[in-house]
């Protein structure tokens, strides 16, 4: 998955981390410079990404909760990965993402 990082012109201390999904969506998450908060977006096809400190921990907890509720049984499990993206101010921002074995139809 290739993430696109854009600095918001009206809030230069904030970046938008997004990707162009194969289903046609453009899921995006905002990240505030130096923030301890973690935000996420879940695409209609099942892809999701978390951005911020401890992103992987938050993603794992989110998926565990969904699993307990059987919300993603149709997806055949997830492949989870981690990367960092570079903010324009030099900070390496953690990103954790999960791709389902079988994507939902858009």
PyMOL commands that place a pseudoatom at each C-alpha (Angstrom):
pseudoatom trace, name=CA, resn=UNK, resi=1, chain=A, elem=C, hetatm=0, pos=[0.000, 0.000, 0.000]
pseudoatom trace, name=CA, resn=UNK, resi=2, chain=A, elem=C, hetatm=0, pos=[1.368, 3.406, -0.913]
pseudoatom trace, name=CA, resn=UNK, resi=3, chain=A, elem=C, hetatm=0, pos=[0.470, 6.260, 1.417]
pseudoatom trace, name=CA, resn=UNK, resi=4, chain=A, elem=C, hetatm=0, pos=[0.235, 9.866, 0.286]
pseudoatom trace, name=CA, resn=UNK, resi=5, chain=A, elem=C, hetatm=0, pos=[1.177, 12.561, 2.818]
pseudoatom trace, name=CA, resn=UNK, resi=6, chain=A, elem=C, hetatm=0, pos=[-0.099, 16.116, 2.432]
pseudoatom trace, name=CA, resn=UNK, resi=7, chain=A, elem=C, hetatm=0, pos=[0.487, 19.033, 4.773]
pseudoatom trace, name=CA, resn=UNK, resi=8, chain=A, elem=C, hetatm=0, pos=[-2.718, 21.003, 5.299]
pseudoatom trace, name=CA, resn=UNK, resi=9, chain=A, elem=C, hetatm=0, pos=[-2.238, 24.584, 4.093]
pseudoatom trace, name=CA, resn=UNK, resi=10, chain=A, elem=C, hetatm=0, pos=[-4.715, 26.022, 6.616]
pseudoatom trace, name=CA, resn=UNK, resi=11, chain=A, elem=C, hetatm=0, pos=[-3.164, 23.985, 9.477]
pseudoatom trace, name=CA, resn=UNK, resi=12, chain=A, elem=C, hetatm=0, pos=[0.572, 23.612, 8.768]
pseudoatom trace, name=CA, resn=UNK, resi=13, chain=A, elem=C, hetatm=0, pos=[1.049, 21.494, 11.918]
pseudoatom trace, name=CA, resn=UNK, resi=14, chain=A, elem=C, hetatm=0, pos=[-1.273, 18.809, 10.501]
pseudoatom trace, name=CA, resn=UNK, resi=15, chain=A, elem=C, hetatm=0, pos=[-0.797, 16.221, 7.791]
pseudoatom trace, name=CA, resn=UNK, resi=16, chain=A, elem=C, hetatm=0, pos=[-3.308, 14.110, 5.930]
pseudoatom trace, name=CA, resn=UNK, resi=17, chain=A, elem=C, hetatm=0, pos=[-2.241, 10.487, 5.428]
pseudoatom trace, name=CA, resn=UNK, resi=18, chain=A, elem=C, hetatm=0, pos=[-4.235, 8.737, 2.724]
pseudoatom trace, name=CA, resn=UNK, resi=19, chain=A, elem=C, hetatm=0, pos=[-4.134, 6.153, -0.034]
pseudoatom trace, name=CA, resn=UNK, resi=20, chain=A, elem=C, hetatm=0, pos=[-6.046, 5.519, -3.221]
pseudoatom trace, name=CA, resn=UNK, resi=21, chain=A, elem=C, hetatm=0, pos=[-7.967, 2.300, -2.649]
pseudoatom trace, name=CA, resn=UNK, resi=22, chain=A, elem=C, hetatm=0, pos=[-8.624, -0.168, -5.452]
pseudoatom trace, name=CA, resn=UNK, resi=23, chain=A, elem=C, hetatm=0, pos=[-12.354, 0.118, -4.701]
pseudoatom trace, name=CA, resn=UNK, resi=24, chain=A, elem=C, hetatm=0, pos=[-12.285, 3.817, -5.652]
pseudoatom trace, name=CA, resn=UNK, resi=25, chain=A, elem=C, hetatm=0, pos=[-12.310, 5.330, -2.151]
pseudoatom trace, name=CA, resn=UNK, resi=26, chain=A, elem=C, hetatm=0, pos=[-9.608, 7.654, -0.820]
pseudoatom trace, name=CA, resn=UNK, resi=27, chain=A, elem=C, hetatm=0, pos=[-9.489, 6.909, 2.940]
pseudoatom trace, name=CA, resn=UNK, resi=28, chain=A, elem=C, hetatm=0, pos=[-7.641, 9.570, 4.903]
pseudoatom trace, name=CA, resn=UNK, resi=29, chain=A, elem=C, hetatm=0, pos=[-6.552, 10.320, 8.444]
pseudoatom trace, name=CA, resn=UNK, resi=30, chain=A, elem=C, hetatm=0, pos=[-5.317, 13.589, 9.929]
pseudoatom trace, name=CA, resn=UNK, resi=31, chain=A, elem=C, hetatm=0, pos=[-2.295, 13.668, 12.231]
pseudoatom trace, name=CA, resn=UNK, resi=32, chain=A, elem=C, hetatm=0, pos=[-1.358, 16.670, 14.395]
pseudoatom trace, name=CA, resn=UNK, resi=33, chain=A, elem=C, hetatm=0, pos=[2.363, 17.269, 14.873]
pseudoatom trace, name=CA, resn=UNK, resi=34, chain=A, elem=C, hetatm=0, pos=[3.661, 15.565, 18.025]
pseudoatom trace, name=CA, resn=UNK, resi=35, chain=A, elem=C, hetatm=0, pos=[0.223, 14.270, 18.965]
pseudoatom trace, name=CA, resn=UNK, resi=36, chain=A, elem=C, hetatm=0, pos=[-0.314, 11.219, 21.165]
pseudoatom trace, name=CA, resn=UNK, resi=37, chain=A, elem=C, hetatm=0, pos=[-3.719, 10.566, 19.617]
pseudoatom trace, name=CA, resn=UNK, resi=38, chain=A, elem=C, hetatm=0, pos=[-4.284, 7.870, 17.024]
pseudoatom trace, name=CA, resn=UNK, resi=39, chain=A, elem=C, hetatm=0, pos=[-6.906, 8.217, 14.323]
pseudoatom trace, name=CA, resn=UNK, resi=40, chain=A, elem=C, hetatm=0, pos=[-8.118, 5.700, 11.778]
pseudoatom trace, name=CA, resn=UNK, resi=41, chain=A, elem=C, hetatm=0, pos=[-10.305, 5.166, 8.760]
pseudoatom trace, name=CA, resn=UNK, resi=42, chain=A, elem=C, hetatm=0, pos=[-12.001, 1.941, 7.690]
pseudoatom trace, name=CA, resn=UNK, resi=43, chain=A, elem=C, hetatm=0, pos=[-12.739, 1.653, 3.968]
pseudoatom trace, name=CA, resn=UNK, resi=44, chain=A, elem=C, hetatm=0, pos=[-15.927, 0.036, 2.642]
pseudoatom trace, name=CA, resn=UNK, resi=45, chain=A, elem=C, hetatm=0, pos=[-13.923, -2.876, 1.168]
pseudoatom trace, name=CA, resn=UNK, resi=46, chain=A, elem=C, hetatm=0, pos=[-12.359, -3.754, 4.527]
pseudoatom trace, name=CA, resn=UNK, resi=47, chain=A, elem=C, hetatm=0, pos=[-8.966, -2.027, 4.263]
pseudoatom trace, name=CA, resn=UNK, resi=48, chain=A, elem=C, hetatm=0, pos=[-8.102, 0.146, 7.223]
pseudoatom trace, name=CA, resn=UNK, resi=49, chain=A, elem=C, hetatm=0, pos=[-5.258, 2.257, 8.509]
pseudoatom trace, name=CA, resn=UNK, resi=50, chain=A, elem=C, hetatm=0, pos=[-4.311, 3.844, 11.820]
pseudoatom trace, name=CA, resn=UNK, resi=51, chain=A, elem=C, hetatm=0, pos=[-1.956, 6.821, 12.079]
pseudoatom trace, name=CA, resn=UNK, resi=52, chain=A, elem=C, hetatm=0, pos=[-0.039, 8.029, 15.134]
pseudoatom trace, name=CA, resn=UNK, resi=53, chain=A, elem=C, hetatm=0, pos=[1.857, 6.854, 18.184]
pseudoatom trace, name=CA, resn=UNK, resi=54, chain=A, elem=C, hetatm=0, pos=[1.219, 3.158, 18.942]
pseudoatom trace, name=CA, resn=UNK, resi=55, chain=A, elem=C, hetatm=0, pos=[-0.787, 2.796, 15.718]
pseudoatom trace, name=CA, resn=UNK, resi=56, chain=A, elem=C, hetatm=0, pos=[-0.220, -0.978, 15.631]
pseudoatom trace, name=CA, resn=UNK, resi=57, chain=A, elem=C, hetatm=0, pos=[-1.483, -1.445, 19.183]
pseudoatom trace, name=CA, resn=UNK, resi=58, chain=A, elem=C, hetatm=0, pos=[-4.659, 0.499, 18.377]
pseudoatom trace, name=CA, resn=UNK, resi=59, chain=A, elem=C, hetatm=0, pos=[-5.187, -1.394, 15.126]
pseudoatom trace, name=CA, resn=UNK, resi=60, chain=A, elem=C, hetatm=0, pos=[-4.794, -4.765, 16.862]
pseudoatom trace, name=CA, resn=UNK, resi=61, chain=A, elem=C, hetatm=0, pos=[-7.292, -3.778, 19.583]
pseudoatom trace, name=CA, resn=UNK, resi=62, chain=A, elem=C, hetatm=0, pos=[-9.763, -2.526, 16.960]
pseudoatom trace, name=CA, resn=UNK, resi=63, chain=A, elem=C, hetatm=0, pos=[-9.539, -5.750, 14.966]
pseudoatom trace, name=CA, resn=UNK, resi=64, chain=A, elem=C, hetatm=0, pos=[-9.898, -7.857, 18.123]
pseudoatom trace, name=CA, resn=UNK, resi=65, chain=A, elem=C, hetatm=0, pos=[-13.089, -5.999, 19.035]
pseudoatom trace, name=CA, resn=UNK, resi=66, chain=A, elem=C, hetatm=0, pos=[-14.513, -6.479, 15.557]
pseudoatom trace, name=CA, resn=UNK, resi=67, chain=A, elem=C, hetatm=0, pos=[-13.574, -10.149, 15.652]
pseudoatom trace, name=CA, resn=UNK, resi=68, chain=A, elem=C, hetatm=0, pos=[-15.425, -10.661, 18.947]
pseudoatom trace, name=CA, resn=UNK, resi=69, chain=A, elem=C, hetatm=0, pos=[-18.518, -9.179, 17.316]
pseudoatom trace, name=CA, resn=UNK, resi=70, chain=A, elem=C, hetatm=0, pos=[-18.026, -11.251, 14.122]
pseudoatom trace, name=CA, resn=UNK, resi=71, chain=A, elem=C, hetatm=0, pos=[-18.136, -8.051, 12.051]
pseudoatom trace, name=CA, resn=UNK, resi=72, chain=A, elem=C, hetatm=0, pos=[-15.435, -9.134, 9.599]
pseudoatom trace, name=CA, resn=UNK, resi=73, chain=A, elem=C, hetatm=0, pos=[-16.049, -12.878, 9.326]
pseudoatom trace, name=CA, resn=UNK, resi=74, chain=A, elem=C, hetatm=0, pos=[-16.722, -12.447, 5.598]
pseudoatom trace, name=CA, resn=UNK, resi=75, chain=A, elem=C, hetatm=0, pos=[-13.219, -11.041, 4.996]
pseudoatom trace, name=CA, resn=UNK, resi=76, chain=A, elem=C, hetatm=0, pos=[-11.232, -14.201, 5.741]
pseudoatom trace, name=CA, resn=UNK, resi=77, chain=A, elem=C, hetatm=0, pos=[-8.822, -12.521, 8.130]
pseudoatom trace, name=CA, resn=UNK, resi=78, chain=A, elem=C, hetatm=0, pos=[-6.406, -9.630, 7.774]
pseudoatom trace, name=CA, resn=UNK, resi=79, chain=A, elem=C, hetatm=0, pos=[-2.784, -9.179, 6.806]
pseudoatom trace, name=CA, resn=UNK, resi=80, chain=A, elem=C, hetatm=0, pos=[-1.378, -6.462, 9.074]
pseudoatom trace, name=CA, resn=UNK, resi=81, chain=A, elem=C, hetatm=0, pos=[1.633, -4.293, 8.209]
pseudoatom trace, name=CA, resn=UNK, resi=82, chain=A, elem=C, hetatm=0, pos=[3.436, -1.280, 9.644]
pseudoatom trace, name=CA, resn=UNK, resi=83, chain=A, elem=C, hetatm=0, pos=[5.307, 1.580, 7.996]
pseudoatom trace, name=CA, resn=UNK, resi=84, chain=A, elem=C, hetatm=0, pos=[6.303, 5.115, 8.847]
pseudoatom trace, name=CA, resn=UNK, resi=85, chain=A, elem=C, hetatm=0, pos=[5.608, 8.172, 6.733]
pseudoatom trace, name=CA, resn=UNK, resi=86, chain=A, elem=C, hetatm=0, pos=[7.668, 11.339, 6.814]
pseudoatom trace, name=CA, resn=UNK, resi=87, chain=A, elem=C, hetatm=0, pos=[5.975, 14.539, 7.881]
pseudoatom trace, name=CA, resn=UNK, resi=88, chain=A, elem=C, hetatm=0, pos=[7.288, 17.732, 6.240]
pseudoatom trace, name=CA, resn=UNK, resi=89, chain=A, elem=C, hetatm=0, pos=[8.688, 18.884, 9.600]
pseudoatom trace, name=CA, resn=UNK, resi=90, chain=A, elem=C, hetatm=0, pos=[10.922, 15.774, 9.814]
pseudoatom trace, name=CA, resn=UNK, resi=91, chain=A, elem=C, hetatm=0, pos=[8.869, 13.550, 12.122]
pseudoatom trace, name=CA, resn=UNK, resi=92, chain=A, elem=C, hetatm=0, pos=[8.533, 9.857, 11.244]
pseudoatom trace, name=CA, resn=UNK, resi=93, chain=A, elem=C, hetatm=0, pos=[4.847, 9.080, 11.808]
pseudoatom trace, name=CA, resn=UNK, resi=94, chain=A, elem=C, hetatm=0, pos=[3.782, 5.455, 12.444]
pseudoatom trace, name=CA, resn=UNK, resi=95, chain=A, elem=C, hetatm=0, pos=[1.108, 3.934, 10.231]
pseudoatom trace, name=CA, resn=UNK, resi=96, chain=A, elem=C, hetatm=0, pos=[-0.390, 0.480, 10.767]
pseudoatom trace, name=CA, resn=UNK, resi=97, chain=A, elem=C, hetatm=0, pos=[-2.717, -0.978, 8.176]
pseudoatom trace, name=CA, resn=UNK, resi=98, chain=A, elem=C, hetatm=0, pos=[-4.689, -4.128, 7.566]
pseudoatom trace, name=CA, resn=UNK, resi=99, chain=A, elem=C, hetatm=0, pos=[-5.782, -5.673, 4.289]
pseudoatom trace, name=CA, resn=UNK, resi=100, chain=A, elem=C, hetatm=0, pos=[-8.479, -8.344, 4.224]
pseudoatom trace, name=CA, resn=UNK, resi=101, chain=A, elem=C, hetatm=0, pos=[-7.950, -11.680, 2.498]
pseudoatom trace, name=CA, resn=UNK, resi=102, chain=A, elem=C, hetatm=0, pos=[-11.221, -11.093, 0.607]
pseudoatom trace, name=CA, resn=UNK, resi=103, chain=A, elem=C, hetatm=0, pos=[-12.303, -7.505, -0.049]
pseudoatom trace, name=CA, resn=UNK, resi=104, chain=A, elem=C, hetatm=0, pos=[-15.933, -6.470, 0.233]
pseudoatom trace, name=CA, resn=UNK, resi=105, chain=A, elem=C, hetatm=0, pos=[-17.638, -5.190, -2.896]
pseudoatom trace, name=CA, resn=UNK, resi=106, chain=A, elem=C, hetatm=0, pos=[-17.896, -1.393, -3.171]
for i in range(1, 106): cmd.bond("trace and resi %d" % i, "trace and resi %d" % (i + 1))
show_as sticks, trace
zoom trace
